Each structure stands twice: as C-alpha cells, then as structure tokens.
C-alpha cells in the first residue's frame, strides 16, 4: 500500500487524494516528530508562567479574557472539543473527512501548533485504521477554521462520539479505537484548540474538486468535438494560429484537444453543401475553446491557491521558531472560499454551453439533417427529448449553485468573529456542482455519439470512432427505438466519471 510521509513543510494535492480516496497509509517523518517536540517544550514553558497566554492558559474567542488555572486546563481543552462538536444535518462523505483529518495532521506536523508528538501519532493511527469520524453538513462558517467538522474529528480522537469503521458500520468511536489498539488522547494545554482551528475541510474539498474538474474539462473538450462533428461544423476555428493571437493557455489547450479528436474527420466542413449554407457555427460550438479555456485558467489560479494552502500551517495562536506564541488571523478562509466560488461559476458556464449544444443536436431546424430529437421514428418515438429536460434541470441548479457563498458573512461568537468566509459552504455547493457537471457532460456524450451514428454515409474521425466504441463497450447504447432511458444515461454518467482513455492536455 502506498505510504504518505508527513513532514514539516506541508503536503501535495496528490498526497491528499491518495489518503482521502486511496486509503494510503500515513507516517510522520523524524523531522516532524522533532519539530513537534520542540514546539511542545515552548508551550509547556508558557503554561508554567503566571502570565496568561491565549489558547494555553485562557478561554477562547469571546471568552479569551478569562485566565484558566492549571487544574482546569485539561478540562478546558476537552470542553472546547465537546462543545464545538455541534454539527447537524446529513453526514459528510468519507473522502472529505479523511482529507480534513489528513490536512489537520499536516498542520500539526509543521511544529507550529504545540501539539505533542503522541497526539499527532494518534491522528495518523486513526487514519491508518480506516476509522472515519461522523461529521455533519452544517457547523462551519469558514473562519476560525472549519470548527464543528474538525471538532467531531477531535472528539473521536478522545474516544467520544461516533465514527465509521473500516467495514462501513457506524459505532461509538471509543469501541473502534479499542478494537485497533489505539489509546484515546487526553488533551493538554492548547491541544484541543489546535485540533479544530483550521481551514482543512474546505481545502480538502478544493483539492478533490480540482482533480475532478481536470477530468471533466478534458471530457467536455471531447464531447464538444463530437457535437461539432455531428452538426457538420467546421474545425477551422480550432487552428493554432487563431488561438495564438489570443494567448490564454486554457483556450489553446482546449482547442488543441478538440482538433486532435477531429483529425481525419469526414464530417466537418460541410457548410456549403446544404441548401441554406452557414457562414459560421453557432457560439456554443464555435466558442467552445474560449469558454472551456477560461474555466481551465480559473482552475490554474485555484490550483495555485491550493498549493499555497497545502504549504501552510493554519492555527491560532501559532508557535514561531524564535519561541514566541502569537495570535493571528490565518484561519480566515477567504483565499480558499473565493476560488471555490470561482470554480462553481466556471463549472456552471461549462454546463450551460454543453446543454446548448445538446439542444441544437435535438432540434431538426438547427441540426442540419438529423431526425427530431434523434428519434428512431419521430412521433412514435420521443428520442432524447426528456434527456435534454434533465440536462436543463441540472444546468438550472448549477446556475443557482454559482451564487457566491463567499460574498456572504454572518457574525458569530458575540461579535468577536464578526466577518467570516463561508468557505465550507462554498466547498459543499461546489461538490454538488461537480456532480451535476458530470451528468450534463454525460448527456451531451450520449446525444453526440448517437447523432454521429445517424450520419449515414459520412465517416467520423478515428478518435471519435474510438470514443464511441469505448462508450458502447461501457454500456452506453446507440440509436434505436425508445427504451427505458435512465439506465443508458447512468451508463454514460459512469463512463464520464471513470475518465477517457484518450490523452488530452
């Protein structure tokens, strides 16, 4: 099994996905264990002093003015975890919780939190045992960290609350720890606060969304090319020199992908052979590289933000190398929240243009010779009429999901936390948007492959034929009389989710 080693300098997107989705094992490096021990010595020294230090010997948030006596500090750390584990709503997906736990361990291992090495090791042990705390949908405002989600994870480290075992059964966390020989942690000064004060949930969802969107943007380039072929469009708009004079990297990459799919096609360039010749294709076809390319460039910016966050240590207060323990605002989720919202906007637009292409394939007045709704016997058969309804409903929801969460803020903690990022909410709606986009692209795939096969006497590009053959092999059926359509669309959805085998940039 793949092993991810956590050091002091952050982690990578690939490691996050390996742990979250691939169940990779986690190990702490010797460097990280040394850094943890050094930072803990600093916290212990401050805890022994009479002067109050935030997070070490005081209350939290709006209650930070109270100095906590030594005999109450362990109780204070337990209490903050218990009281903050106040999530509600549906359970969050296992992969999200694993990403959240791993990223919190990444910050703990930096040596800037003051957590003992033994606590960090327990975090790794829980991940390696396949124990996943039950985390709920609601409870994070994206500032002072993803508080409730992280608190539910910290609660499981204490042997309290519920967790899912490796067999998928939800049971008391204490039972699961005992079965795997893991001792519950007994929190000391600052440790409860350090376990719940980070933007790890929203960052984990950003990293996974970027991986999923990378696949979907490649898929969208392919389905756009298939639709262009099916509509007897022109591939001249994909010439590299046209995109070189507007040198957005994403646009050039999308155009190159489409051109590669269409190379050798016998379907493109039939403008002047029709009774009503076209001068140029509609925007949804002609501007596909511009729209998908802008989304690709948005992804590149989001990936840059994610890489900076993956190299960060997010906590408050933090232990600095010179021994100071300083309060800060690095837990604010604005940098992550903004790009999560940017991605939702771009994804909605990509879904919208894909739906417009699909609608064009089904309309006999705009499809240049294809049967109405791609039906076998139009009138007796309805063809893909309602598949487009489903696609339109998905697009409509994506437009609602594109409304930025990060433009909102709601004060909390007696006005101490008076401006928050709502980054967790931005991440949650982006996950829904990514799911919807997958289905939208799957429906365009279903329609475009059927339309190409209805172009009798004309031969599609070799790459297009290979894509159609792969789809058919995966259970995506071709033209024919009306049948129960939902299973066909589900097969197309599964095909898009597994990714295309053809190489794309």
C-alpha positions, -999 to 999 in steps of 0.1 A, spaced: 0 0 0 12 35 -9 26 54 21 25 92 25 51 107 48 41 139 65 69 163 72 71 199 84 68 217 51 33 208 40 20 183 16 8 179 -20 -25 176 -38 -15 141 -49 -9 130 -13 -43 144 -1 -61 124 -28 -40 93 -20 -51 94 16 -87 106 11 -96 84 -19 -69 58 -20 -66 49 17 -29 55 16 -11 49 49 3 79 68 36 82 86 52 111 104 88 119 95 115 121 121 118 158 112 81 163 121 84 144 154 114 166 164 96 198 154 65 187 174 86 180 205 104 214 203 71 233 199 56 214 228 85 224 251 77 260 243 40 256 251 48 237 284 72 266 294 45 292 287 19 271 306 41 272 337 43 310 337 18 331 356 11 354 327 -19 344 306 -13 332 270 -42 329 246 -51 293 239 -27 280 265 -40 294 298 -70 314 287 -105 308 274 -113 310 237 -129 335 213 -151 360 231 -141 342 264 -104 348 260 -103 373 288 -105 346 315 -73 333 329 -76 295 334 -59 279 364 -36 249 358 -60 224 373 -88 233 349 -68 234 317 -72 198 307 -109 202 312 -109 234 291 -93 215 262 -118 187 265 -147 211 268 -138 231 237 -139 199 216 -171 187 231 -189 220 229 -177 227 193 -188 193 180 -222 208 173 -227 198 137 -261 190 123 -275 176 91 -265 148 68 -232 130 72 -203 144 52 -187 119 27 -159 97 39 -133 110 15 -140 146 27 -135 136 64 -103 117 56 -89 147 37 -99 170 65 -81 148 91 -50 144 70 -47 181 64 -51 189 100 -23 164 107 -2 183 81 -5 215 101 1 198 134 32 182 120 46 216 110 57 222 146 37 255 148 8 242 169 24 230 201 6 196 200 25 167 215 40 141 191 18 114 207 -13 133 197 -1 136 161 7 99 161 -28 91 172 -42 111 143 -21 91 119 -31 58 136 -68 66 133 -64 74 96 -44 42 90 -71 21 109 -97 33 85 -117 50 113 -137 79 100 -155 102 125 -191 112 118 -190 148 105 -222 167 97 -230 191 68 -236 222 89 -214 237 115 -186 257 98 -186 294 88 -152 291 73 -135 313 99 -116 303 130 -114 271 109 -139 245 100 -148 244 137 -176 219 140 -163 194 114 -128 194 130 -143 191 165 -162 160 155 -128 145 144 -111 156 176 -139 141 196 -132 107 180 -95 110 190 -107 114 226 -128 82 222 -161 100 222 -188 105 196 -195 82 167 -173 70 138 -175 47 108 -153 17 110 -134 2 80 -164 -21 74 -187 9 69 -206 5 101 -211 35 124 -203 27 160 -191 46 191 -156 59 184 -142 45 217 -151 10 207 -134 14 173 -103 28 189 -101 -1 214 -105 -27 186 -75 -12 168 -54 -9 199 -55 29 198 -54 48 232 -78 78 233 -59 111 237 -60 131 269 -57 167 257 -34 192 274 -28 229 271 -36 243 236 -42 209 220 -80 210 218 -78 244 201 -51 233 177 -71 203 166 -101 223 154 -87 257 142 -80 253 105 -94 255 70 -88 218 63 -123 208 52 -127 234 26 -91 229 14 -96 191 11 -128 196 -10 -109 222 -32 -81 197 -39 -106 169 -48 -127 192 -69 -97 203 -89 -89 167 -97 -124 160 -107 -127 192 -128 -95 184 -146 -111 152 -159 -144 169 -167 -128 197 -187 -110 171 -208 -143 153 -212 -160 185 -222 -134 191 -250 -142 157 -264 -179 160 -262 -178 194 -278 -157 180 -307 -182 151 -311 -211 176 -313 -192 198 -338 -188 167 -360 -224 156 -355 -236 191 -366 -213 191 -397 -195 220 -383 -161 234 -392 -128 226 -374 -111 256 -390 -119 276 -358 -95 253 -339 -64 263 -359 -35 271 -335 -27 304 -352 -62 317 -343 -56 309 -306 -21 322 -306 -33 357 -312 -54 355 -280 -29 335 -260 -49 323 -230 -33 290 -221 -65 272 -213 -81 283 -246 -52 270 -266 -53 236 -247 -90 231 -253 -87 240 -290 -58 216 -294 -78 188 -277 -108 193 -299 -86 195 -330 -69 162 -320 -102 145 -317 -114 158 -351 -83 149 -370 -92 130 -402 -129 136 -398 -152 131 -428 -180 150 -411 -165 185 -407 -167 214 -432 -200 207 -450 -212 243 -448 -216 250 -485 -232 216 -493 -265 225 -477 -295 243 -493 -290 271 -467 -253 273 -462 -238 286 -430 -212 312 -427 -201 301 -393 -212 278 -365 -232 290 -335 -214 303 -305 -220 271 -284 -199 252 -310 -175 279 -323 -167 293 -289 -163 260 -270 -125 265 -266 -129 300 -253 -155 290 -226 -137 258 -216 -104 275 -218 -115 303 -194 -125 276 -170 -92 259 -173 -74 291 -165 -97 296 -135 -86 261 -124 -50 270 -127 -55 300 -104 -74 278 -79 -46 252 -80 -21 279 -72 -41 290 -42 -44 253 -31 -7 248 -34 0 277 -11 -25 264 14 -10 230 13 23 245 23 7 265 51 4 260 88 -31 273 98 -37 277 135 -42 303 162 -22 310 181 10 297 164 44 287 178 71 306 160 107 294 156 120 320 180 98 307 208 70 333 206 34 322 206 14 347 186 -23 352 178 -31 357 141 -59 356 115 -45 329 92 -75 307 99 -97 330 78 -109 310 48 -113 339 22 -84 327 -1 -99 293 -4 -136 304 -4 -130 328 -33 -116 302 -56 -142 276 -46 -168 301 -58 -148 309 -90 -148 272 -99 -186 269 -93 -192 298 -117 -169 284 -144 -185 249 -140 -220 264 -144 -210 281 -176 -194 249 -190 -226 230 -182 -246 257 -198 -227 257 -231 -228 219 -232 -266 219 -227 -270 244 -256 -250 221 -279 -272 192 -269 -304 211 -276 -290 220 -310 -285 184 -318 -321 176 -310 -338 204 -329 -344 194 -365 -344 231 -375 -308 236 -363 -293 201 -365 -287 202 -403 -304 170 -413 -306 150 -381 -340 135 -371 -361 154 -345 -348 146 -310 -326 120 -326 -356 97 -325 -358 64 -345 -394 71 -357 -402 107 -346 -438 110 -334 -439 73 -324 -406 78 -306 -397 108 -285 -360 101 -287 -339 122 -263 -365 149 -257 -366 144 -220 -329 137 -216 -325 173 -226 -350 183 -199 -329 165 -173 -298 183 -186 -316 216 -185 -327 210 -149 -291 202 -139 -279 234 -156 -305 255 -138 -294 241 -105 -258 248 -113 -266 284 -120 -281 287 -85 -251 269 -71 -229 295 -88 -241 323 -65 -210 330 -44 -211 319 -8 -180 340 -1 -200 372 -7 -219 364 24 -208 368 61 -227 363 93 -213 374 126 -208 349 155 -192 344 189 -206 376 204 -192 397 175 -157 385 181 -159 366 149 -177 394 130 -166 386 95 -164 350 82 -157 334 48 -184 308 44 -157 287 26 -171 254 39 -205 263 23 -187 272 -10 -169 239 -10 -201 219 -3 -220 235 -31 -191 231 -55 -192 193 -48 -228 193 -59 -219 214 -90 -191 189 -100 -216 160 -97 -241 179 -119 -215 189 -144 -206 152 -148 -242 143 -156 -245 172 -181 -214 162 -200 -227 126 -199 -259 136 -216 -240 156 -243 -219 125 -248 -250 103 -252 -266 127 -277 -235 134 -297 -225 98 -302 -260 89 -313 -261 118 -337 -228 108 -353 -240 73 -358 -271 87 -375 -249 105 -401 -251 76 -426 -226 77 -455 -202 100 -436 -172 88 -415 -163 104 -382 -127 109 -372 -107 79 -360 -105 94 -324 -143 100 -324 -150 64 -335 -127 52 -308 -145 73 -282 -179 60 -294 -166 24 -293 -154 29 -258 -187 43 -247 -206 14 -263 -183 -11 -246 -191 7 -213 -228 1 -218 -237 35 -234 -262 23 -261 -266 37 -296 -295 47 -318 -328 27 -318 -364 28 -308 -374 44 -275 -364 24 -244 -361 29 -207 -336 58 -209 -324 62 -173 -301 32 -174 -285 45 -206 -278 79 -190 -265 62 -159 -240 43 -180 -229 75 -197 -225 91 -163 -204 63 -151 -183 64 -183 -175 101 -178 -167 96 -141 -141 69 -149 -124 93 -174 -115 90 -210 -86 69 -222 -75 92 -249 -48 116 -239 -58 152 -236 -39 183 -223 
